[in-house]
Amino acid sequence: MSLSDTAFFLRQEDADRRWLWPVGLSVAVIFHIVVFALSATLPSLIHRRPLLNEVITVNLVALPRPAVNRPEKAAPRPVPGKRAKPVARAKPVKAKIQVARRQPAKVSVKGLPAKPISLRPLSRKIKVAVNTRRLEERRRRQQEKRERAKALAAARRDEKLAELDAIKARKALADMLRDTGALENSQSRRASAGRQQIQSIAFRQYLASLDNKIRQLWVLPDMRQWRHGLEMVVILTIRRDGTVTNTYIEKKSRDPFFDQFVMKTIQSVDAMPRFPPLMRQQSIEVGLRFRPGELVTAN
């Protein structure tokens, strides 16, 4: 069963939501338990500093002794009839003790410079983040295109080398057949070796053309990020006319959507390449190893 890109995206988003809901609930419950435990045990663990009474420092000052009043000379006896006014006694002078109070030291606290507040709306910041993500997606797509172009160039180069090897093998076989002076057994062995070499070269040439045709269709959608560890191995049984008679999945990846795109790519091939005339086999089995952005073909 194949899915469209929109249906695939909705199913993937639904799977992500079902996975995030229990995880978020578990994290919230654990966070509340930790806060309750800390509120119950943290006050008893904090070291309390005892409060000390205010200390008053007193400086004692040595004061001079008070002057002693010496007795004055006896005044003449007053005339009878007149009373002398009583002499007022000098009041003792009380010494004032100055107590120096300790003034609290003034602590100057310099205010930290306030951070500048951006006056730009929040929507611009979100727009910048979205633009950055689009640039990263565009760079990743360009990198994948360059890698696919390199892989196609390498496959074409291998195909040309295989053709050159086949030409050299045919020439060597023709030279060997023209050599009439050798013994029949020697000619038979050389002919057998030449045929095997030609068969091997033709088979490699066919694998190169098959790899090139499937690689052009092996493109994953860019709606999600594919893990690099994904891998799926498929075995194809191909007849001489290019018909696929059997498809066997030897290894599945852990992502069902990735496996679905692999099978969709194989089914989208109209027909596999025909066997070259130098290949004597009626049918062959070819293994295809699919990875994100990579395809490996082996017999």
Beta strands, then each sheet from edge to edge (+ up, - down):
strand 1: 232-239
strand 2: 244-251
strand 3: 283-291
strand 4: 294-298
sheet 1: 2+ 1- 3+ 4-
end
